Amino acid sequence: MILVTGASGHLGQSIIEKLLPQLPEGENLAVGTRNPEKLKHLKDQGIDIREADYNDKNSLITAFRGVSKVLLISGHAPNDERIKQHKNAISAAVLAGTKHLCYTSFTHPAPESRFLFAEVHYKTEELLKNSGLTYTIFRNAWYADLLVEGIEQMLEGGKFEAAAGNGRINSIPRSEIAAAIAKVLASPGYGNSTFELTGPDTFTYEEATQWISEAYQKEVKYLDVNTEQIRKLYGGDASFGFEMQGILSSYEAMQANEYDYVSDDFEKIMGRKPLSVREFIQEQAKQSKSAG
């Protein structure tokens, strides 16, 4: 049996959708969630729904029993809390007799990274590698989807505000990440492997803004602002909690070119190149026009 945690999130839902048609004959799928009621509709597809709370190790042990392969989708909490949650999940997998644990890490999870949440992924990877479990780590690049969040407001205002400077970054659509992860989950092997799931090229925010202008046929200008302006743009620390430092530190990492690299790991898994950010933006624009 394969179990996907964090199944109510966007990535988890996309992975499940892509994984179901690929399940080997005789293989069953389960999902883990803090609130099973939210996923009760999946029962109609033959999916076993199990309560799994990252903060409750016993619930994880129970959820992982009879499961040979678990996908641990990274949680969402301040660093210390999230590392503890991931430690719970890895320990529970060992105690439950799970053999293989897959983890959604993040690009450049280095101790010296300027990105606040890199610490979470670095420490989780170390815990996993020392657990005795067979592991697969997916270091996911930035979601291209983030570039078109709030696109209506962006087009109306004619500006894209960010603090990335001239840093080159890599990005890949969430759906492409889900496709690669689903393929690995449905296939034998891939043990003790680390995959860098990046797009086919790097770009600056200014270039991405030009692609948005072209695709949506409306001029949008990139405005490189400072981190204090970003803080105000998001409503300040009080309204955005611990995430604010994550946002600000992500821009510092971009300015330092921490994400200026490309991997062909996606192509090794899927047998094709991933959709580029420019192609993704063009697809989003077409969908927007057809919906309108």
DONUSE-997809 format. One line per field, with one value per residue (C-alpha): residue number from 1; x, y, z. Coordinates in nm, 4 decimals, always signed. Example, Ala and Ser with C-alpha at 12.3 -4.5 7.8 and 13.67 -1.06 7.14 Angstrom:
REM residues 2
nr <- [1 | 2]
xx <- [+1.2300 | +1.3670]
yy <- [-0.4500 | -0.1060]
zz <- [+0.7800 | +0.7140]
This chain:
REM residues 292
nr <- [1 | 2 | 3 | 4 | 5 | 6 | 7 | 8 | 9 | 10 | 11 | 12 | 13 | 14 | 15 | 16 | 17 | 18 | 19 | 20 | 21 | 22 | 23 | 24 | 25 | 26 | 27 | 28 | 29 | 30 | 31 | 32 | 33 | 34 | 35 | 36 | 37 | 38 | 39 | 40 | 41 | 42 | 43 | 44 | 45 | 46 | 47 | 48 | 49 | 50 | 51 | 52 | 53 | 54 | 55 | 56 | 57 | 58 | 59 | 60 | 61 | 62 | 63 | 64 | 65 | 66 | 67 | 68 | 69 | 70 | 71 | 72 | 73 | 74 | 75 | 76 | 77 | 78 | 79 | 80 | 81 | 82 | 83 | 84 | 85 | 86 | 87 | 88 | 89 | 90 | 91 | 92 | 93 | 94 | 95 | 96 | 97 | 98 | 99 | 100 | 101 | 102 | 103 | 104 | 105 | 106 | 107 | 108 | 109 | 110 | 111 | 112 | 113 | 114 | 115 | 116 | 117 | 118 | 119 | 120 | 121 | 122 | 123 | 124 | 125 | 126 | 127 | 128 | 129 | 130 | 131 | 132 | 133 | 134 | 135 | 136 | 137 | 138 | 139 | 140 | 141 | 142 | 143 | 144 | 145 | 146 | 147 | 148 | 149 | 150 | 151 | 152 | 153 | 154 | 155 | 156 | 157 | 158 | 159 | 160 | 161 | 162 | 163 | 164 | 165 | 166 | 167 | 168 | 169 | 170 | 171 | 172 | 173 | 174 | 175 | 176 | 177 | 178 | 179 | 180 | 181 | 182 | 183 | 184 | 185 | 186 | 187 | 188 | 189 | 190 | 191 | 192 | 193 | 194 | 195 | 196 | 197 | 198 | 199 | 200 | 201 | 202 | 203 | 204 | 205 | 206 | 207 | 208 | 209 | 210 | 211 | 212 | 213 | 214 | 215 | 216 | 217 | 218 | 219 | 220 | 221 | 222 | 223 | 224 | 225 | 226 | 227 | 228 | 229 | 230 | 231 | 232 | 233 | 234 | 235 | 236 | 237 | 238 | 239 | 240 | 241 | 242 | 243 | 244 | 245 | 246 | 247 | 248 | 249 | 250 | 251 | 252 | 253 | 254 | 255 | 256 | 257 | 258 | 259 | 260 | 261 | 262 | 263 | 264 | 265 | 266 | 267 | 268 | 269 | 270 | 271 | 272 | 273 | 274 | 275 | 276 | 277 | 278 | 279 | 280 | 281 | 282 | 283 | 284 | 285 | 286 | 287 | 288 | 289 | 290 | 291 | 292]
xx <- [+0.0000 | +0.1087 | +0.0104 | +0.0182 | +0.0221 | -0.0965 | -0.3535 | -0.5867 | -0.3293 | -0.2871 | +0.0225 | -0.1247 | -0.4471 | -0.2581 | -0.0341 | -0.3341 | -0.5090 | -0.2005 | -0.1123 | -0.4473 | -0.4333 | -0.0753 | -0.1203 | +0.0226 | -0.2283 | -0.3047 | -0.1615 | -0.3855 | -0.3751 | -0.4321 | -0.4225 | -0.3336 | -0.4947 | -0.5679 | -0.9332 | -1.0573 | -1.4010 | -1.2506 | -1.1442 | -1.4421 | -1.5217 | -1.2102 | -1.3730 | -1.5700 | -1.2366 | -1.1367 | -0.8931 | -0.8443 | -0.8665 | -0.6634 | -0.6260 | -0.2647 | -0.1613 | +0.2059 | +0.1843 | +0.0495 | +0.3093 | +0.0691 | -0.1806 | +0.1012 | +0.2072 | -0.1512 | -0.1885 | +0.1361 | +0.0614 | +0.0428 | +0.1959 | +0.5091 | +0.5708 | +0.4844 | +0.5014 | +0.5693 | +0.4616 | +0.6380 | +0.4235 | +0.3496 | +0.4675 | +0.7568 | +1.0932 | +1.1270 | +0.7704 | +0.7926 | +1.1199 | +0.9584 | +0.6587 | +0.8821 | +1.0802 | +0.7515 | +0.6599 | +0.9974 | +1.0050 | +0.6450 | +0.7308 | +1.0138 | +0.7947 | +0.5079 | +0.7306 | +0.7192 | +1.0088 | +1.0282 | +0.9654 | +0.9568 | +0.9878 | +0.9060 | +1.2109 | +1.3093 | +1.5740 | +1.9109 | +1.8416 | +2.1850 | +2.2695 | +2.4229 | +2.1143 | +1.9656 | +1.6166 | +1.4685 | +1.2917 | +1.6012 | +1.6880 | +1.3726 | +1.4534 | +1.8223 | +1.7519 | +1.4643 | +1.6841 | +1.9511 | +1.6960 | +1.5650 | +1.9073 | +1.9984 | +1.6659 | +1.7439 | +1.4494 | +1.4865 | +1.4279 | +1.3553 | +1.3968 | +1.2331 | +1.3999 | +1.1273 | +1.2071 | +0.9793 | +0.6260 | +0.5739 | +0.2137 | +0.3272 | +0.4164 | +0.0540 | -0.1087 | -0.3155 | -0.2839 | -0.6011 | -0.4683 | -0.1312 | -0.2851 | -0.5115 | -0.2259 | +0.0218 | +0.3000 | +0.4699 | +0.6397 | +0.9143 | +1.2515 | +1.4476 | +1.6800 | +1.8555 | +1.8874 | +1.8240 | +1.5933 | +1.4459 | +1.0786 | +0.8515 | +0.4716 | +0.3244 | +0.1483 | +0.4835 | +0.6232 | +0.3118 | +0.3549 | +0.7151 | +0.6364 | +0.3375 | +0.5546 | +0.8124 | +0.5476 | +0.3895 | +0.7207 | +0.9595 | +1.3081 | +1.4188 | +1.5508 | +1.8044 | +1.7802 | +1.7608 | +1.5959 | +1.6252 | +1.2926 | +1.3629 | +1.2378 | +1.4424 | +1.5936 | +1.6488 | +1.5115 | +1.4857 | +1.1638 | +1.1922 | +1.1929 | +0.8955 | +0.7081 | +0.7739 | +0.6311 | +0.3204 | +0.2787 | +0.3128 | +0.0789 | -0.1970 | -0.1428 | -0.1292 | +0.1766 | +0.3033 | +0.6237 | +0.8563 | +0.9198 | +1.2172 | +1.1364 | +1.3121 | +1.2176 | +1.0497 | +0.8169 | +0.7442 | +0.6608 | +0.4061 | +0.2717 | +0.1808 | +0.0307 | +0.3182 | +0.4342 | +0.1128 | -0.1077 | +0.1333 | +0.2932 | +0.6068 | +0.5642 | +0.6761 | +1.0384 | +1.0162 | +0.9058 | +1.1726 | +1.4503 | +1.3427 | +1.4130 | +1.7534 | +1.8307 | +1.7144 | +1.9356 | +2.2276 | +2.1537 | +2.0995 | +1.8455 | +2.0435 | +2.0838 | +1.9098 | +1.8778 | +1.7687 | +1.6265 | +1.2684 | +1.3516 | +1.5182 | +1.1938 | +0.9383 | +1.1254 | +1.0509 | +1.1470 | +0.9220 | +0.7025 | +0.8998 | +0.7805 | +0.7145 | +0.5031 | +0.3223 | +0.2331 | +0.1075 | -0.1136 | -0.2528 | -0.3358 | -0.5172 | -0.7203 | -0.8046 | -0.9274 | -1.1370 | -1.2909 | -1.3699]
yy <- [+0.0000 | +0.3556 | +0.6407 | +1.0128 | +1.2544 | +1.6146 | +1.4940 | +1.7927 | +2.0434 | +2.1494 | +1.9348 | +1.6320 | +1.6495 | +1.6767 | +1.3802 | +1.1637 | +1.2543 | +1.1582 | +0.8522 | +0.6699 | +0.5723 | +0.4482 | +0.2238 | -0.1231 | -0.4060 | -0.5136 | -0.1947 | +0.0126 | +0.3820 | +0.5495 | +0.9146 | +1.0695 | +1.3879 | +1.5661 | +1.5919 | +1.2747 | +1.4344 | +1.6736 | +1.3840 | +1.1534 | +1.2037 | +1.0008 | +0.6838 | +0.6567 | +0.6093 | +0.3228 | +0.5278 | +0.4455 | +0.7608 | +0.7617 | +1.0178 | +1.1386 | +1.4415 | +1.5412 | +1.6605 | +1.3239 | +1.0506 | +0.7756 | +0.8751 | +0.8517 | +0.5063 | +0.3853 | +0.5499 | +0.3976 | +0.0372 | -0.1933 | +0.0747 | -0.0062 | +0.3403 | +0.6772 | +1.0196 | +1.2807 | +1.6192 | +1.8883 | +2.0525 | +2.4207 | +2.5627 | +2.7571 | +2.5830 | +2.4179 | +2.2917 | +2.1630 | +1.9795 | +1.8114 | +1.7145 | +1.5592 | +1.3767 | +1.2333 | +1.1115 | +0.9490 | +0.7805 | +0.6618 | +0.5106 | +0.3119 | +0.1909 | +0.1016 | -0.1146 | +0.1099 | +0.0351 | +0.3399 | +0.7049 | +0.9811 | +1.3454 | +1.6737 | +1.8844 | +2.2144 | +2.3336 | +2.4234 | +2.2974 | +2.4055 | +2.5201 | +2.8382 | +2.9275 | +3.2696 | +3.1194 | +3.0685 | +2.7395 | +2.5760 | +2.4660 | +2.2545 | +2.0654 | +2.0211 | +1.8757 | +1.6575 | +1.5137 | +1.4310 | +1.2635 | +1.0589 | +0.9500 | +0.8329 | +0.6591 | +0.3219 | +0.3637 | +0.3490 | +0.7065 | +0.9232 | +1.2988 | +1.5433 | +1.8851 | +2.0920 | +2.4258 | +2.7261 | +2.6739 | +2.8630 | +2.8993 | +3.1661 | +3.3980 | +3.4279 | +3.4435 | +3.7590 | +3.7991 | +4.0093 | +4.2676 | +4.2605 | +4.3255 | +4.5962 | +4.7783 | +4.7154 | +4.6205 | +4.3194 | +4.4069 | +4.1841 | +4.2118 | +3.9573 | +4.2107 | +4.0676 | +3.7242 | +3.4308 | +3.1646 | +2.8333 | +2.7497 | +2.4646 | +2.4224 | +2.2426 | +1.9999 | +1.8938 | +1.8235 | +1.6177 | +1.4198 | +1.3272 | +1.2321 | +1.0207 | +0.8384 | +0.7524 | +0.6429 | +0.4095 | +0.2558 | +0.0103 | +0.1237 | +0.4849 | +0.3925 | +0.6151 | +0.8751 | +1.2541 | +1.4321 | +1.8020 | +1.8863 | +2.2098 | +2.3779 | +2.3624 | +2.7107 | +3.0000 | +3.3522 | +3.6868 | +3.8334 | +4.1044 | +3.8393 | +3.6637 | +3.9942 | +4.0372 | +3.6895 | +3.7824 | +4.0984 | +3.8971 | +3.6170 | +3.8377 | +4.1074 | +4.3821 | +4.5753 | +4.4862 | +4.6394 | +4.4766 | +4.6957 | +4.5885 | +4.7010 | +4.6589 | +4.4119 | +4.6775 | +4.7579 | +4.3848 | +4.3709 | +4.6507 | +4.4938 | +4.1763 | +4.3663 | +4.3421 | +4.0776 | +4.0695 | +3.9684 | +3.7173 | +3.5564 | +3.3451 | +3.3336 | +3.6954 | +3.6143 | +3.3249 | +3.5590 | +3.8195 | +3.5613 | +3.3959 | +3.7211 | +3.7452 | +3.3955 | +3.4909 | +3.8005 | +3.5770 | +3.3498 | +3.0438 | +2.9106 | +2.9760 | +2.6167 | +2.3554 | +1.9787 | +1.7137 | +1.4877 | +1.5562 | +1.4348 | +1.1227 | +1.0365 | +1.1407 | +1.0897 | +1.4484 | +1.8000 | +1.9877 | +2.2736 | +2.5981 | +2.8978 | +3.0893 | +2.8023 | +2.7728 | +3.1427 | +3.1145 | +2.8193 | +3.0092 | +3.3065 | +3.0834 | +2.9220 | +3.2648 | +3.3876 | +3.0769 | +3.0996 | +3.4674]
zz <- [+0.0000 | -0.0785 | +0.1530 | +0.0709 | +0.3648 | +0.3429 | +0.0943 | +0.1278 | -0.0033 | -0.3658 | -0.4243 | -0.2481 | -0.4473 | -0.7750 | -0.6882 | -0.6000 | -0.9257 | -1.1297 | -0.9210 | -0.9322 | -1.3037 | -1.2603 | -0.9575 | -1.0252 | -1.0263 | -0.6713 | -0.5195 | -0.2940 | -0.2112 | +0.1239 | +0.2247 | +0.5571 | +0.6861 | +1.0130 | +0.9124 | +0.7367 | +0.6900 | +0.4321 | +0.2107 | +0.2464 | -0.1246 | -0.2085 | -0.0724 | -0.3961 | -0.5766 | -0.3518 | -0.1454 | +0.2219 | +0.4355 | +0.7556 | +1.0314 | +1.0424 | +1.2450 | +1.2229 | +1.5851 | +1.7049 | +1.6597 | +1.7653 | +1.4967 | +1.2410 | +1.3595 | +1.3233 | +0.9808 | +0.8496 | +0.9521 | +0.6526 | +0.4283 | +0.2304 | +0.0836 | +0.2396 | +0.0777 | +0.3448 | +0.2106 | +0.4081 | +0.6727 | +0.7260 | +1.0568 | +1.2118 | +1.1728 | +1.5143 | +1.5077 | +1.1522 | +1.2129 | +1.5136 | +1.2980 | +1.0336 | +1.3009 | +1.4298 | +1.0811 | +1.0116 | +1.3526 | +1.3076 | +0.9690 | +1.1276 | +1.4143 | +1.1807 | +0.9630 | +0.6563 | +0.4205 | +0.1924 | +0.2728 | +0.0109 | +0.1145 | -0.0588 | +0.0180 | -0.1409 | -0.3800 | -0.2222 | +0.1326 | +0.2565 | +0.6127 | +0.4728 | +0.2661 | +0.3267 | +0.2935 | +0.6405 | +0.5654 | +0.4095 | +0.7650 | +0.7824 | +0.4656 | +0.5429 | +0.8884 | +0.7626 | +0.4875 | +0.7450 | +0.9739 | +0.6832 | +0.5598 | +0.9104 | +0.9800 | +0.8231 | +0.5858 | +0.2110 | +0.1007 | -0.2010 | -0.1712 | -0.4100 | -0.3995 | -0.5594 | -0.7213 | -0.6720 | -0.8001 | -1.1259 | -1.0072 | -0.7607 | -1.0487 | -1.1579 | -0.8155 | -0.8011 | -1.1770 | -1.2046 | -0.9605 | -1.1371 | -1.4774 | -1.3422 | -1.1702 | -1.4512 | -1.2127 | -1.0571 | -0.7291 | -0.5927 | -0.4207 | -0.6229 | -0.7847 | -1.0899 | -0.9342 | -1.1639 | -1.0282 | -1.1337 | -1.1236 | -1.2314 | -1.2388 | -0.9392 | -1.1732 | -1.3218 | -0.9758 | -0.8993 | -1.2219 | -1.1405 | -0.7816 | -0.8885 | -1.1423 | -0.8754 | -0.6244 | -0.8809 | -0.9861 | -0.8182 | -0.7311 | -0.6865 | -0.3413 | -0.1632 | -0.4396 | -0.4429 | -0.7358 | -0.8151 | -0.9790 | -1.1648 | -1.4781 | -1.8002 | -1.7615 | -1.5235 | -1.5475 | -1.3693 | -1.2367 | -1.4991 | -1.7739 | -1.6154 | -1.6091 | -1.9820 | -2.0440 | -1.8458 | -2.0575 | -2.3791 | -2.2740 | -2.1349 | -2.3996 | -2.1415 | -2.0291 | -1.6857 | -1.5483 | -1.2983 | -0.9951 | -0.7886 | -0.4361 | -0.1025 | +0.1682 | +0.3838 | +0.0949 | +0.0600 | +0.4293 | +0.3841 | +0.0637 | +0.2529 | +0.5454 | +0.7926 | +1.0394 | +1.2419 | +0.9500 | +0.7979 | +1.1028 | +1.0705 | +0.6944 | +0.6613 | +0.7448 | +0.5023 | +0.2233 | +0.2955 | +0.3270 | +0.0008 | -0.1817 | -0.0141 | -0.1433 | -0.4930 | -0.4934 | -0.3985 | -0.6992 | -0.4785 | -0.7303 | -1.0480 | -1.1644 | -1.3780 | -1.3337 | -1.5842 | -1.3111 | -1.4185 | -1.7687 | -1.6273 | -1.4471 | -1.7069 | -2.0348 | -2.1389 | -2.0418 | -1.7993 | -1.9102 | -1.9017 | -1.7037 | -2.0246 | -2.1623 | -1.8297 | -1.8272 | -2.1856 | -2.0869 | -1.7898 | -2.0109 | -2.2622 | -1.9835 | -1.8440 | -2.1834 | -2.2480 | -1.8996 | -1.9534]
